[in-house]
Amino acid sequence: MKGVVFRQFLEFSEREFGEAVIDELLNSTELASGGVYTNVGYYDHSEMIALVTALSNRTGTSARALLVKFGQNLFPSLIAGHPQDGVTHAFDLIERIHGVIHRDVKKLYPDAEVPDIRPSMRNGNDEMRITYNSARPMADLCEGMIMAALDHYDDLEDFEISRTDSKHRYLYNADFHIIRRNGC
């Protein structure tokens, strides 16, 4: 994973739980990097899992809740650094992830391992189905980013998100179904 994601996670965690908790987390968690991340470096995703697990154990917040909330906090910094011309709805952005955004990431960082995130169905701006496939178990992070995208372009409260997880061999899969709530 890109170091910028690790750095953003540590900043998010510090805002949520305080500097002392993060210092303790970095000092007590065995990390190959030593807990030192550069924005352009690549680090094994197992370090993120170790950090999230340790933070969950320390704070009593579930790992799922931590990753979803982190995804919601990560999205604004990513969209600010990479504005998407012509995107007026979260579904437009989601449709660009595989064919435009991740393609551009691979051009800049050929070694990057990006998840496969693809819409499988769209009904205007009212309904979308999305499939997440990755060797990394980060569907919770993806869910948080989807929620933040909906909130950025519309109002998250107007939508209901359901999710079904599965694992096939070495791939983690999540199917998201997003639908606009009645009366909106």
N, C-alpha and C positions, 0 to 999 in steps of 0.2 A: 504494500500500500504506500501511497505517496506520503512523505513526511508532513506535508501541509495538513493532512487529515489528522495525524497524530498531534500536531501542534494545536490545531483547532480543538481537538478533544480535551487536551490538557487545559487550554484556556476556558473552555466551557465548564469543565469540572471544577476549576478554581473559582469561577463565578458562582457556581451552584453550591459548593461545599467548603470553600475557603482554601487559602494557600497552605495552611498547616496539614490539611487532609491530603493534598496533592503531594507535598513534600514527603509525608509518611508513605504514601502510595508508591512513589518512585523509589524510595529507599528500601521498601520491604518487598517489592515485586522483582522477581528475577527476569531481567530483560537483556537480550543479546546486545542491544544498542546501548545499554546502560541508561536508557530513558532520555537520551539526547537525540533530538530529531531535527533535521534540516528540512526546509520546505521542499527542496528538490530531490532529497534522498528517497530511497525505497527501503521499506522495512517489512518484515514478514507479518502477515495479518495475525499470526498467533500472539504477537506482542499486544495488539489491540484487544484481543480476546482476554489476555492475561490482565491488562489494565482494567477493562470493563468488569471482569470477574472480581478482581481485588477491590475495586471501588464499590461494587454491589455488596460484597461481604462487609466492607467497612461502614457503609451508609445505610444498609438495609433496603435500598432501592433495587428492584429487580434489574437484571442485566437488560432485559427487553425494554423496560421503561427508560433506562439510561440511554440505550441506543436510539430509541424512537425520539426522545427529547433532543439528543445530540443531532440527529438528522434534521430536526426542525430548526436547530440553531446553526447548523452548517450551511443549509441552503442559501440564506441571505448573502453570506460572504462569497459563495460560489457564483451566484447570479450577478452580484455586483462586479465581480472580476471578469465575468464572461457574459455580457449582455447578449440577448438573443433578439436580433432585429426581426420584426414581423410577428413575434409571439404575443398573443393577446389573451391566451387562456392556458391554464396548466396542462390541458390535454395537448395543446399545440407543442408545448415544450417536451412533454413526454414522448410525443411522436418523433422528436428530433434526437432523442438521446442516442439511439443505436446508430442511425445513419449519418448524423452530423456531429454531435458533441463527442461521442466516444471515438469516432473516426479521427476527429481533430486531435484528441488526446493521444491517440496512437501515433499520429504523425509527429507530435512534439516529443513524446516519450515512448519510443518503440517497445520498450520492455514492460510497459504498463499492462497490468492484467485488469481489464475492466469487466464488470458484470454484464451479462446480456439482459437488457431491460427492453422489452418490446410490447407495444400494445397489440392485442389480438382482436379487439373490437372497439369501435367508437360509435356512439349515437349522439352526434352533435356535441354540445357542451354539457349534456345531461348524464351521460353514462360512458364508462370506459372499463375495459378489462386489460390488465397488464400482467405479463409474465416476467418474473425475475429468476434468472439461472446464474449460478456462480459456484466456483470451488470454495468460496468463502461464505460462512454463515452470517451474512450481514443484511438479511431481509428486513430486520428491524430498523436499521439505519435507512434503508431504502424507503420504508413506510413513513418514517419521520420526514424524509425529504419530499415525498409525495404530499404529505399533509401540509408542509410549508409552501409547496408550489400552489396548492389549491388556495391557501390563505393569501398568498402573494397576488394572485390574479383574480381571485373571487373572494369567497368567504368560506373557510373550512366548515363552519357550522351548517352550511347549506348542503353538505355532502355526507354520505355514509360510506365508510370503507369496510369491506369484509376481506378476509384473507384466509387462504388455505395453504398450508405448508406441506412439503413432501421432500424426500431425499431419494435420488436415484444414483446409485453407485457413489461417485465422488462429487456430485452436484447437489447443491441446495437449491430448492425451487420454492417459489411462492407465487401464488396466483392472487392478484388483487382485483376486486370488483368495486368500482367507485360508481355511485349513483347519486344523483341530486335528490334530496329529500322532497317529498310531496309538499306542495304549497309554496315553493320558492320560485 
